[in-house]
Amino acid sequence: MAHFKSAGHWPTLLAAFIYFDFSFMVWTVLGPLGVQIGESLHLTAEQRGLMVAVPILSGALLRIVLGLAVDRFGAKKTGITAQLIVMAGLATAWLVGLADFEATLLLGVVLGFAGASFAVALPQAGRWYPPNMQGVVMGLAGAGNIGTVLDSLIAPRLAAAYGWRVVFGIALIPAVFVLLFYALGSREAPVKVVPKRLGDYWKLLKDRDAHWFCFYYTISFGGFVGLASSYVLFFKSEFNVPAVHAGDLAALCTFTGALLRPVGGGWADRAGGIRSLYRFYLTAALALIAAAFGHNLYLNLAMLLIASGALGMANGSVFQLLPQRFGKDIGVMTGLVGAGGGVGGFYLASSLGLSKGLTGSYVAGFCVFAGLCLLAIIGLTVVKVRWRTTWGAAAAARI
């Protein structure tokens, strides 16, 4: 802890955390409001699933754009611009409203700029700290995804009291304070960054390790954010839980995953990222299977708590490994890997809605994603020897 306090720049780490925290809250706001918006616009189960999934996909694609911007214009300028775009979207949704399903999708695209904050906050904080602290630092900065907890707790209550449209206007209040704190408190790390071009992404994609990292984060982060966006709809549909109470249950699950992300990063610093990911993916797979076939509210809640926690810890472990392998290209790789995570979240959220619409239950959606967790374990088995004997042998931290 003494070394942590003396290394890096803690105001930037705090600013990155707050920026990412609020952005994550806004990014997934359609999930907690999904019940009220869906009932108001008479949306089907498939439409509701797609509505909460589009911001995740938009954020995935925009992470590549913002990743490029971070290296070329700096993280601070990029972060400020993204925040202004999101605020404009919130203001429009509040003042004009969402007239139909298509309008919810358009708002989802704009909210993707909030989700893309991942490609800004993490490299901005990480560049201030040495390799042996990347797991904890990336975990702390990434723990901003605790914003989904605030979403689930607050948004359904505000919507019940004032209407879901007003929620977007209320969100503008903290948005202003976050923007000011970020603009005044964050700084660029004193490291030389060579601006990247779009071709640099394609160049890195030729490296097979980049594919593996994208895949692992597709499962871990995709699972976490996909579940976070679907919890309210799931608890309401399967157990007829009121929207506000469903939001409380969703908050409990997402809080667990967000809180444990830095724990997963710290665990990976001590035990090695590969060994940690083995445990976390297996735990998540077993919990998702149990949740798929559970028909009791408290059993399902317990299993989803475990699944969210395991996936949150896996997020921290992936980002303990990533700077060791791609330290010189961390900005671009954060965008690429973050995009993979967003695609995974879009898949899970939309497939759960599709599973419910086509089969009447969420069993198929949960089971397929559990299978992907097991597939990730097989992937780790394939790469672990090569990783540990090549770049891992020269890494300044355990892998």
N, C-alpha and C positions, 0 to 999 in steps of 0.2 A: 504493500500500500504506500510506503514511503517513496518508493521508486515511481509509482503511478502518479503521486502528487507532484513530483518534481519534473516528470517527463511531459512533453506535449504542451497543449494549451487547453486547459479545462473550460474556459468560457466558450470556445468553439465547440467542444464536445457537448456542452450543455445546450448551446443554441441549436446544434444539429439534432440533438434528441428532441427538443421542444418542437422544432420545425417538422421533423419526421412524425412526431406524435400527433400533432394537429392534422397534418396532411393525411395520415392514415385514418384518422377519425372521419375526415371529409370524404376520403376515397371510398369508404365502405358504408357511407350513410344510407344508401338505398337499401341495404340489407335490413337493418333494424326498422326502416320505414316501409319495408316490402309488404307487410300485411295491410297497413292503412292505405298505401298507394294502390295496391292490387285490388282491394275492395272498392275503392273510389272509382278506379278506371275499369273495373270488371275484367281484370286480366286472368288468363288461364294459368295453370301451374307451370306450363312450359314458358309462357311469357314472363312470369315472375322470376323464374330461374335465369332467363336470359337478361332480364333487367338488372339483376344484381351481379351478373357475370360480366357485362360489357365494360364497366369501369375497370375491372381487373385486366381484361384484354387490352384496353386502351392504355392503361398504365404500363403494361408489359412492353408494348411497342414504343411508347414515348420514353421509356427508360434508355433506349438506345439513342434517341435524339438528345436527351438531356445529358447522357454520358459523353457524347461528342461535344456538347456545349460546355460542359465542365472543364474539359481539357483545353478548349479553345478560348473561352471567355472567362473562365474561373467559376468556382462553385458558388460563390456569393452572388454574383450577377445573375447566374442561371437560376438560383433558388428564389431570388426576389422576383424575377420575371414569371416563374411558374406560379408563385403565390398570387400574383396580380391576376393571372388568367383564371385561376380557380375562384378567386373572389368575384370576378365578373360573372362567372357561371352561376355562382350561388345567388348573386343579386338578381340575375335574370329569372332564375327559377322561383325566387321569392316574389318578385314584382309582376312577372308575366304568368307564372304557373306552368304546370305540365298538363297539356290538354288531352294527350293520348299516349299510347304505347310508344310511338315513334319519338315523342318528345322526351320520354324517360331515357331512351337509348342515346339521344343527342346529349343530354345532360351527362350521361355516363361517360361519353367520350371526353367531355371537358374535365370531368372529375379524374380522368386518367392522369392529368398533369399533377394531381396530388399524389397519386400512387407512384409516379415517376420520381418523386422526391428521394426515393431510395438511391437513385444513381447520383444524387447530389450530396446528401447528408453523410453517407457512409465513407466515400473517398475523402470528403472534406475533413472529417474527423480522423480517419485512419492515417492520413499522410502526416499527421503530427506525431505519431507514436512509432516505437521500434518494433521489429518483427515478433519478438517474444511476448508482446502485449496485444497483438492484433486480435486474438480471440476475444479477450475481455472488452477491448475498445469497440470492436465491430459489434459485439453483443450489446454493449451499453447504448451505442448509437442506434442500432437496429431495434432495441427494446421500445423505441417510439411506436412500434405497432401496438402498444398498449392502448393507443387511441381508439381501437375497436371496442375496448371495454367501455369507454365513455360514451361511444355511440350507442351501444346496446342498453346502457343504463338510462341515458338521458333522452335520446331521440324518441322512443315510443311514448314516454311520459309527456314530453312537450307536444307531440302530435295529438295525444288524447286530450290534452288541455286546450290547445290553441289551433289544432289543425296541422297536418303534415307540411303544408306549404310554408307556414310561419317558421318552421324549423330551419329552413335554408337562410332566412333573414337573421335569425338569432345566431347562427353559426358565423355570421360576418363580424360579430362583436369580438370574439377571441381571435379571429383571423387578423384583425388590425393589430392587436397587441403582439401576436406571434411575429408578424412581419417587422414590427418595430424592434423587438428584441433581437431577432435574427440579423437585421441590418446593422444594429449597433454593437452586438456582442461577438459575432463570428468574424474570423479572419482566415485568410488563405495561408496554407502551410508554406514555410520558406524552403520549398523544394522546387527544382526545375522540372517543369512538365512540358513535354513536347506535344503540341496540339495534334490530335488524331483526326484522321479522315475516315469517311465511310468505308473506304477500301481497307482500312486497318482492321475493321470488324471482320471482313471477309478473310483477311490474312490470318487472324487469330482463329477463325472458325475452321481453318485447315488443320489446326492442331487438335488431335483427338482428345487431349485432356480438356480442352474447352468444351467439347461435346459432353464429356462425363460430368463436368461441374454444372453445366446447364441442366442436365438430366437430374442430378441429385437435388438441385434447388427447385426444379420443377415439382418434385415429389414433396420436399419438406415445406418450402414456403407456399407452394401451390395448395398443399393440403391444409396448411394453417389458415390462409386467407380465404380459401374456398369454403371451408367449414365456417369461419367467422361470418361470412356473408350469407350463409344459409341457415344458421342456427334458429333464428326467430321463425322463419318459414317452417322449418322442420318441427320444432316444438309445438307450434300452433296447429299444424296439419296433423301430426301423428298423435298428439295427446290433448288436443283442443285446449291448450293453455292460452289464456288471454295474452294479447300482444305485449302488455307491459311486463307481465310475469315471464313471458318467453324472452324478453329482452334481458331480464335479470339472470336467467339461466345462461343465455348467450354470453353475457358479460363475465360470468364466472368461468366459463370455458376458455374464452379468449384471454382473460386475465392470466390464467394459468400458463398458456403458451407464451404470452408476451413476457411475463415475469421470468420464465425459465430460459429465455433465449440467451441472456448473458451467462447464466449458469452453464448452459451447454457449451458456450464458447470457452469459459474458464475450465470446464471439465476437459475439453479437447486440448487446451494448453498443457494440462498436466498428463493426461492419458494418451493423447494423440487423436487427431480428428477421425482417422479411419476406424479405429477401435470404438470410438464414441458413436459414430454413425451406425455401425452394426447394431448396437443396442437400441438406439432410438428408433430406427426403421422397424425393427422387429416388434418393439413394444407398440408402435403405432398400428402396425398391421393387425396384430392380435386384438387390440382394442376396437378397431374399426369393424372387424368381423363380428365381435361380440355385440357391438352396437347395432349392426345390421339385423341381427336375429333376436335382439332383445325387445320385449314388448312391455317393459315396465319403465316408467318415467325415471325413477331414481337409478335403476341399473344403466339405462342409456346415458343419463347424465354423468354417472361415474366413468363409464367407458369413454365418453367423449372428452371428459376432463383429462383422462390419461392420454388419449390420442392427441389432443391439442398440446399438452405439455411435452410429449415426446417429439412432436413435429417442431415445436418452438425451440427445443434444445438442439434438434438436428440443424435448424437454421444457423444457430451460433457455431456449430461444428463445421459446417460447410465454409463459413467465412473465417474460420481459423486456418483452414487449409489454403483457401484461395490466394491470400497475399504471399504465401510461401512459394507458390507455383508461378503466379503472374504478378509479382510485386511491381515490375516496371510498367505494366499495362493494367493496373488495378482500376483505373477510371473506365476504360473500355470494357474490361471483364465484369465490372460491377453492373454495367448496363446490359451486357449480354446475359449474364447469369440472372440478373433481376428480371429480364424479359422472359427467361425460361420459367422463373417462378410465377410470373403473372399469367403465362399461358397455362400453367398447371392449375392456378386458381380459377381461371375462366373455365377450364375443362371440368373441374370438380363441381363448381357452382351450377353450371349449365347442365351437366349430366345428372346431377341430383334432381333438378327440376324435370328433366326429360324422363328420368326413371320414375318419378312420381306420376307424371302425366300419362306415360305409356303402360305402366304396370300397376299403378295404384299404391306403390310403396317405394321406399328409398333403398331397399335391400341391394338391388343390382348396382346402384351407384357406389354404395359403401364397399361392396365386395370387390369391384373392379379396382378401386383406388387402393384397397388393401393389397391386391395383387401387384400393383405398381411398387408399393413399399418393399415387397418381397423381391421384386425384380431389381430394385436398387441394391439390395443386399448381394444379389448375384453379381451385379456390376462391380461392387466393392471388392469382391473376391477376385474378379478378373484383373483389376488394376493395382491391388495393394502391393504386390511384390515389386512390380516395375516402379511404382511411385517411391517406395522406400529405398530402392537401390539406385535411383537416378537423382532427380531433383530433391527428393526427401533427404537423401544423405548429406546434401549441402545446405539444407534449410537451417535457419537459426532457431527453430522450434521443433517440438515433437510432431510427427504426423501419424 
